[in-house]
Amino acid sequence: MNDHHPENVVPLELHGVTKLFGNFRAVDDVSFSLPAGAIYGFLGPNGAGKTTTIRMILEIIKPTSGSISVLGHASALKVRQRIGYLPEEKGLYKKMKNWAVIAYFATLKGMNRKAAKQRAFELLERYGLKDFANQPTEALSKGMGQKVQMLASIAHDPEFVILDEPFSGLDPVNQQVMEDIIRDMAKRGRTVLFSTHVMQHAERLCDRILLLAKGRKIFDGTVGEAKQTIPRRVRVETEDDIAPLRELSGVVLVRQLETTNSVTVPTTAAHWELELRDHADPQAILQTCFARGIRLRSFNQSEPTLHEVFMRLVGPDAKEATFR
């Protein structure tokens, strides 16, 4: 197991990275750095430049301009034994046994054969694939095969792991296992960068996210900071006049929501949504209601989802992205 962790080495830094294919800018002046031990979500619609950026990080292709540093080195090839990579195009050697595939990839990254075999069986057992260890990979379902490929990419216990669309094509059970594997790595101080266009995974897993659209960086920060880019909203239900709430300095917009009242008892209560200014305190609305005698049937303040943030920041292109 390689538990060496050079202190103060930034796993990844990009400065002004651009990639042209002819006149097409696949990646356009992207800069970011990735803190050690973080789970970092690389988000954007299909075609945003995520895979191209990952290929440049791994030096599969070279940037047209800009610089990339991986684990303190100008070339990922110099530190490839400390990196794990799951490509977007998944595929396994069909006739090889599952344990052998995992062990083989581990030996490619410098583990001796005995340790690699032991590690393969440990991983298969930990993530629910023990019974399939001696089966050929072609006997596996797509989701199971993807798990085996994931385990093969991390069998050598890399410090820095790059996963390109690791959730694509997985059913909910296998998605959960994939999330568990990522969390387990982070708990052990490893750094994980994964790309996805499915916001729910990023929302559950990530410390930080980078949002790309048309090859450009449009957001880089924590999930909490991303949610702050959307105005906060409060919903209230009352039969009383809400004029005093309209006068509050923190309230930007008030609109009445359509109600679907399935109760047979008639009600004159209306549902209102109030959009707040940045840093406005939703509790001020509650206090005003008490002070001015506005009787509330309900009061709801909920933060936006990452999906809503994505739709707002990316704009019309977000519609083309697929969500599950």
Buried (B, 14 or more C-beta within 10 A) or exposed (E): EEEEEEEEBBBBBBBEBBBBEEEEBBBBBBEBEBEBBBBBBBBBBEBBBBBBBBBBBBBBBEBBEBEBBBBBBEEBEEBBEBBBBBBBEBEBEEEBBBBBBBBBBBBBBEBEEEBBBBBBBBBBEEBBBBEBBEBBBEEBEEBBBBBBBBBBBBBBBBBBBBBBBBBBEBEEEBBEBBBEBBBEBBEEEBBBBBBBBBBBBBBBBBBBBBBBBBBBBBBBEEBEEBBBBBBBBBBBBBEBEBEBBEEBEBBBEBEEEEEEEEEEEEEEBBBBBBBBEEEBEBEBBBEBBEEBEBEBEEBEBEEBBBBBBBBBBBEEBBEEBEEE
